[in-house]
Amino acid sequence: MCIGVPALVQHVYEDKLSAIVGEEEHLRTVSLMMLLDEVHVGDYLLIQVGNFAVDKVEKQEALKAIKLQQALAEGDYERAAELY
């Protein structure tokens, strides 16, 4: 089982094989080679180990997962339980 992390697409390269995802200081390049769907700026992708995008996710689902990760990182387990 792999853990995926949602990330916002900031830029799609011309070849459409990779994209820049993340927020401000946490940007990274990921491979789009495992996706069947076309990717656009503003989409949310599920990123797994090795920086591979494995799925597109709905914005609301992605934002909920990001908030949950932030709560866990901050040690706010009550908020994390509410979000889960």
Buried (B, 14 or more C-beta within 10 A) or exposed (E): EEEBBBBBBBEBEEEEEBBBBBEEEEEEEBBBEEBEEEBEEEBBBBBBEEEBBBBBBEEEEBBBBBBBBEBBEEEEEEBBEEBE
